[in-house]
Amino acid sequence: MTDRRAFLKFLASSPLFAAIPSVGEVLAQTTTLQGVDNLISSAADALDVFDFEPVARKAIPPAHWGYMATGVDGEETLRANREAYSRYQLRTRRFVDFSKMDMSIELFGTKFNSPILLCPVGGQKAFYLQGEVAVAKAAKARGHLQILSTVTSSAVEDVIDARGGPIWYQLYTTNSFDITTKLVKRAEAAGCPAVAVTVDLPAGRNTETATRLARLDTRNCTGCHAPGGSDFGTRPMFKGIDTKGLTTNSNSLTWDFIKRLKDVTKMKVLIKGLDTREDAALAVQNGADGIIVSNHGGRATETSRGTLEALPEVVQEVRGRIPVFIDGGVRRGTDVLKALALGATAVGIGRPYIWGLGAFGQAGVDRVLEILNNELRLAMVGVGARSVREISSASIMRRS
């Protein structure tokens, strides 16, 4: 208890407190409304996803928390992701028959119960013992798409078995195409129908806040998420692969990589980490099957630009030729609706379900999905949309 109080005191007196609005806001909320020692005791008690954050922060060691919760540089992009949603308002419509509603979507021939997808987050056993498998079970129960990280702490075969259906695979390109090919072919053989290639970390990143929090942790974290990099060679997807000299990303990546990748796999190939119309045009030109507008949750380039602000120009450039997805800053069902109204095919969450996982395992993830789906349903009712297809630009307006 003394250590936790010291950690909270450190955050409250640190520039980090102001730099991370979600942490700061929730800490202030729990101090005011609940008291830091009177948090929710079960997933069922949560009224919104923010209720899980202080519980997870209490349960997760500082270094692991820093890896997940923080951004890069001064964390302007981390804040921008969240703040962008406040610039849009819902336009309500009335006298609509909602006796039947349909929140499902279809992605590459597979139907999901919700447009909310679970984004890839590496090493989830750092947050809860069952990690990605617990997340998969919650995704199965709610009918959501799950995307698995290259640096997962659970094997792709085990996660697919727990999900009982298709998951997508996120790919770090590595600096060895031979090893990349092995990773991709293993994911495809396991049953993944799509691969999302992450391209927003070609030169690493400057994670100041994560490094500061790691200094509070006396454990040896090199096997997990050390600020200077972890031994990903010990991760399940690299089993049997010589990782000497291997890096997770290549600093010499060109558009030719997409063609080469499509030559070695039948999976759909999406590009994760684009946020400009120029790159969207090149993605279509080079055969990408989809785009995920993403800045790695504010953990890549410090652009000070939220993904929601980048979404419209990408959607306009693509013109419906391939699906466009988005992640970053989503905390409410109304956020999901705003992104869909601006043209997103589906909307990804990361930190909220990790809060649920760290707080209560599978039950926490399940409750996060339940809350967000209910908020989305109510928002759809508010704007007169009986299905995801009926959500349009007319459903929202930009705040003057």
C-alpha positions in Angstrom: 0.0 0.0 0.0 2.9 2.4 0.8 4.5 1.7 -2.5 1.3 2.4 -4.4 0.7 5.6 -2.5 4.2 6.7 -3.3 3.6 5.9 -7.0 0.4 7.9 -7.1 2.1 10.8 -5.3 4.9 10.6 -7.9 2.4 10.8 -10.7 0.5 13.7 -9.1 3.6 15.8 -8.6 5.2 14.9 -12.0 4.9 16.6 -15.4 3.6 13.2 -16.5 0.4 13.8 -14.6 -0.4 16.7 -16.9 1.0 15.0 -19.9 -1.3 12.0 -19.8 -4.9 13.2 -19.6 -6.4 9.8 -19.2 -4.3 9.0 -16.2 -4.6 12.4 -14.7 -8.4 12.7 -15.2 -9.1 9.2 -13.8 -6.8 9.7 -10.9 -8.5 13.0 -10.1 -11.9 11.3 -10.5 -11.1 8.4 -8.2 -9.6 10.7 -5.6 -12.7 12.9 -5.7 -15.5 10.4 -6.1 -14.2 7.1 -4.7 -10.9 7.7 -3.0 -7.8 5.9 -4.2 -8.4 3.0 -1.9 -12.1 2.5 -2.8 -12.0 1.3 -6.4 -14.4 -1.1 -8.2 -14.1 -4.6 -6.9 -15.5 -6.5 -9.9 -15.8 -5.9 -13.6 -19.6 -5.8 -13.3 -19.3 -2.7 -11.1 -17.8 -0.6 -13.9 -20.0 2.1 -15.3 -17.6 3.2 -18.1 -14.2 2.1 -19.3 -12.4 4.7 -17.2 -13.4 2.7 -14.0 -10.9 0.0 -15.0 -7.9 2.3 -15.4 -7.1 2.9 -11.7 -7.7 -0.7 -10.9 -5.4 -1.9 -13.6 -2.8 0.7 -12.6 -2.8 -0.7 -9.1 -2.3 -4.3 -10.4 0.2 -3.7 -13.1 3.9 -3.0 -12.2 5.2 0.5 -13.1 7.4 -0.6 -16.1 4.6 -2.5 -17.7 2.2 0.3 -17.0 4.6 2.8 -18.6 4.9 0.6 -21.7 1.2 0.5 -22.2 -0.1 3.9 -21.0 2.4 6.4 -22.3 3.3 8.1 -25.6 6.5 9.6 -27.1 8.3 12.8 -26.6 6.0 15.3 -24.9 3.0 13.1 -25.5 1.2 15.8 -27.6 0.0 13.1 -30.1 -1.3 11.0 -27.3 -3.4 13.9 -26.1 -4.4 14.8 -29.7 -5.9 11.4 -30.3 -8.3 11.8 -27.5 -9.0 15.5 -27.9 -10.0 15.2 -31.6 -13.3 13.4 -30.6 -14.4 16.4 -28.6 -14.5 18.6 -31.8 -17.5 16.7 -33.2 -21.0 16.7 -32.0 -23.9 14.3 -32.7 -26.9 15.4 -34.7 -30.0 13.8 -33.1 -32.9 12.4 -35.1 -36.3 11.4 -33.7 -39.4 9.3 -34.7 -37.3 6.3 -35.9 -38.4 2.7 -35.4 -35.7 1.0 -33.4 -37.5 -2.3 -32.7 -34.8 -3.9 -34.8 -31.2 -2.8 -34.7 -28.1 -4.3 -36.4 -24.6 -3.4 -35.2 -22.8 -6.1 -37.2 -20.3 -5.6 -39.9 -18.7 -7.8 -42.5 -14.9 -7.8 -43.1 -13.5 -9.8 -46.0 -16.4 -12.2 -45.9 -16.5 -12.7 -42.1 -19.3 -11.2 -40.0 -18.7 -9.6 -36.6 -21.2 -8.5 -34.1 -19.7 -5.0 -33.7 -17.6 -2.5 -35.6 -15.3 -2.3 -32.5 -12.1 -4.3 -33.0 -9.4 -5.2 -30.5 -6.1 -3.7 -31.7 -2.7 -5.5 -31.3 -0.9 -4.9 -28.1 2.3 -6.8 -27.5 3.1 -9.0 -24.5 -0.3 -9.1 -22.8 0.8 -11.6 -20.2 2.6 -8.6 -18.7 -0.8 -7.3 -17.7 -2.6 -10.6 -16.9 -1.4 -14.2 -16.6 -3.6 -15.5 -19.4 -2.8 -12.5 -21.7 -4.0 -12.8 -25.3 -5.9 -16.0 -24.6 -8.2 -14.3 -22.1 -8.7 -11.5 -24.6 -9.6 -14.0 -27.3 -12.2 -15.6 -25.1 -13.9 -12.3 -24.4 -13.7 -11.5 -28.2 -15.4 -14.8 -28.9 -18.2 -14.2 -26.3 -19.0 -10.8 -27.8 -18.2 -11.6 -31.5 -15.4 -9.1 -32.0 -12.4 -9.1 -34.3 -9.1 -9.5 -32.5 -5.7 -8.5 -34.0 -2.7 -10.3 -32.6 0.7 -8.7 -32.2 3.9 -10.0 -33.7 5.4 -9.8 -30.2 2.4 -11.6 -28.6 3.2 -13.5 -25.4 0.8 -16.3 -26.5 1.2 -18.4 -29.7 -1.1 -17.6 -32.6 -2.4 -21.2 -32.6 -3.4 -20.9 -28.9 -5.2 -17.6 -29.5 -7.1 -18.8 -32.5 -8.1 -21.9 -30.6 -9.4 -19.7 -27.7 -11.1 -17.3 -30.1 -12.8 -20.2 -31.9 -12.7 -18.2 -35.2 -10.5 -16.0 -37.3 -8.2 -13.4 -35.9 -5.9 -11.1 -37.9 -2.2 -10.9 -37.5 -0.2 -7.7 -37.0 3.2 -7.8 -38.6 6.4 -6.0 -37.7 8.4 -6.1 -40.9 11.8 -7.0 -39.3 15.0 -6.4 -41.1 15.0 -10.0 -42.6 12.4 -10.8 -45.2 13.1 -14.5 -44.8 12.1 -14.3 -41.1 9.2 -12.1 -42.0 8.0 -14.7 -44.5 8.2 -17.4 -41.8 6.1 -15.3 -39.4 3.5 -14.7 -42.1 3.3 -18.3 -43.3 2.9 -19.5 -39.7 0.0 -17.0 -39.1 -1.6 -18.0 -42.4 -1.3 -21.7 -41.6 -2.9 -21.1 -38.2 -5.9 -19.6 -39.9 -5.4 -15.9 -40.0 -7.2 -14.4 -43.0 -5.5 -11.0 -42.9 -2.2 -9.4 -41.9 -1.8 -5.8 -40.8 1.7 -4.5 -41.6 2.8 -1.8 -39.1 4.9 0.8 -40.8 5.0 3.7 -38.3 8.2 2.8 -36.4 11.0 2.7 -39.0 13.5 4.4 -36.7 12.4 3.5 -33.2 10.8 6.0 -30.8 11.6 8.2 -27.8 9.5 6.9 -24.9 10.5 9.4 -22.2 7.6 8.7 -19.8 7.9 4.9 -20.1 11.5 5.2 -19.2 10.7 7.3 -16.2 8.2 4.8 -14.9 10.6 1.9 -15.6 13.0 3.6 -13.1 10.4 3.0 -10.4 10.5 -0.7 -11.1 13.3 -2.7 -9.5 12.6 -5.9 -11.5 14.7 -7.1 -14.5 12.3 -6.2 -17.3 14.6 -7.0 -20.3 12.4 -10.0 -21.1 9.3 -7.8 -21.2 9.3 -4.2 -22.3 12.6 -2.6 -21.4 12.8 1.0 -22.7 15.8 0.0 -24.9 14.0 -2.9 -26.4 13.2 -6.4 -25.2 14.4 -9.8 -26.2 11.6 -10.6 -28.6 13.5 -13.7 -29.7 12.0 -15.4 -26.6 8.4 -14.6 -27.8 6.3 -17.5 -29.1 6.2 -16.4 -32.7 10.0 -16.5 -32.9 10.3 -20.0 -31.6 12.9 -21.9 -33.6 14.1 -18.8 -35.4 17.6 -17.4 -35.1 17.0 -13.8 -34.0 20.7 -12.8 -33.7 21.0 -9.3 -35.2 17.2 -9.1 -35.9 15.2 -6.0 -35.4 11.4 -5.8 -35.3 11.3 -3.0 -37.9 13.3 -2.2 -41.1 14.6 1.3 -41.7 14.9 0.7 -45.4 11.3 -0.2 -46.1 9.8 0.8 -49.5 6.4 0.2 -51.2 8.0 -2.8 -52.9 7.6 -4.6 -49.6 3.8 -4.8 -50.1 4.2 -6.5 -53.4 6.8 -8.9 -52.0 4.5 -9.8 -49.1 1.5 -10.4 -51.3 3.7 -12.8 -53.4 4.3 -15.0 -50.3 0.8 -15.0 -48.7 -2.8 -15.4 -49.7 -3.9 -13.3 -46.7 -5.4 -9.9 -47.1 -2.6 -7.3 -46.6 -3.5 -4.1 -44.7 -1.1 -1.3 -43.9 -1.2 0.0 -40.3 0.2 3.4 -39.6 -0.8 5.7 -42.5 -2.4 9.1 -42.0 -2.1 11.2 -45.2 -3.8 11.2 -48.5 -0.5 10.8 -50.4 0.3 7.5 -48.6 -3.3 6.4 -49.0 -3.1 6.8 -52.7 0.1 4.9 -52.9 -1.3 2.1 -50.7 -4.1 1.6 -53.2 -1.7 1.8 -56.1 0.6 -0.8 -54.6 -2.2 -3.3 -53.9 -3.0 -2.9 -50.2 -6.3 -4.5 -49.2 -7.0 -2.1 -46.4 -5.6 0.8 -44.4 -5.5 1.3 -40.7 -5.2 5.0 -39.8 -3.0 4.8 -36.8 -0.2 6.6 -35.0 0.5 3.6 -32.6 -1.6 5.1 -29.9 0.5 8.3 -29.8 3.6 6.0 -29.5 5.3 6.6 -32.9 6.0 10.0 -34.5 5.2 13.0 -32.4 2.9 14.6 -35.0 0.5 16.4 -32.5 -2.2 15.3 -34.8 -5.0 12.9 -33.8 -5.9 10.0 -36.0 -9.5 11.2 -36.2 -8.2 14.4 -37.8 -6.3 12.4 -40.4 -9.2 10.0 -41.2 -11.2 12.2 -43.6 -8.4 12.8 -46.0 -7.5 9.1 -46.2 -11.2 8.2 -46.7 -11.6 10.8 -49.4 -8.5 9.6 -51.3 -9.5 5.9 -51.0 -13.0 6.6 -52.3 -14.4 3.2 -51.1 -11.9 1.1 -53.1 -10.6 -0.6 -49.9 -11.7 -0.5 -46.3 -10.3 2.2 -44.0 -10.0 1.5 -40.2 -8.9 3.7 -37.4 -7.5 3.5 -33.9 -6.3 5.9 -31.2 -8.1 7.7 -28.4 -11.4 5.8 -28.5 -12.9 5.7 -25.0 -16.7 6.0 -25.6 -19.3 4.5 -27.9 -19.9 8.0 -29.2 -16.2 8.1 -30.3 -16.9 5.0 -32.3 -19.9 6.5 -34.0 -18.0 9.7 -34.8 -15.2 7.7 -36.5 -17.8 5.6 -38.4 -19.5 8.8 -39.5 -16.3 10.1 -40.9 -15.9 7.0 -43.1 -14.2 4.4 -41.0 -15.2 0.8 -41.7 -14.4 -0.3 -38.2 -12.8 1.3 -35.1 -10.1 -0.2 -32.9 -9.5 0.1 -29.2 -6.3 -0.7 -27.3 -5.8 0.8 -23.9 -9.4 0.4 -22.7 -9.4 -3.4 -23.1 -5.9 -3.6 -21.6 -7.3 -1.7 -18.6 -10.0 -4.4 -18.3 -7.5 -7.2 -18.8 -5.1 -5.8 -16.2 -7.9 -5.2 -13.7 -10.0 -8.4 -14.0 -8.7 -10.6 -16.8 -11.3 -11.9 -19.3 -14.2 -10.6 -17.3 -12.7 -7.1 -17.5 -12.3 -7.3 -21.3 -15.8 -8.6 -21.6 -17.2 -5.8 -19.6 -15.3 -3.1 -21.6 -16.8 -4.5 -24.8 -20.2 -4.6 -23.2 -20.0 -1.0 -22.1 -18.7 0.3 -25.4 -21.3 -1.6 -27.4 -24.1 -0.3 -25.2 -22.8 3.3 -25.5 -22.6 2.8 -29.3 -26.1 1.4 -29.5 -27.5 4.4 -27.6 -25.5 6.8 -29.8 -26.9 5.1 -32.9 -30.4 5.5 -31.5 -29.7 9.2 -30.8 -28.7 9.9 -34.4 -31.4 7.7 -36.0 -29.1 5.0 -37.3 -30.6 1.5 -37.1 -27.5 -0.2 -38.5 -23.9 0.7 -38.9 -24.6 1.3 -42.6 -27.0 4.1 -41.7 -24.3 6.0 -39.8 -23.1 8.8 -42.1 -21.6 12.2 -42.2 -25.1 13.6 -41.6 -24.9 11.9 -38.1 -22.4 14.4 -36.8 -21.2 18.0 -37.1 -18.0 19.7 -36.4 -18.0 22.0 -33.3 -17.9 25.6 -34.4 
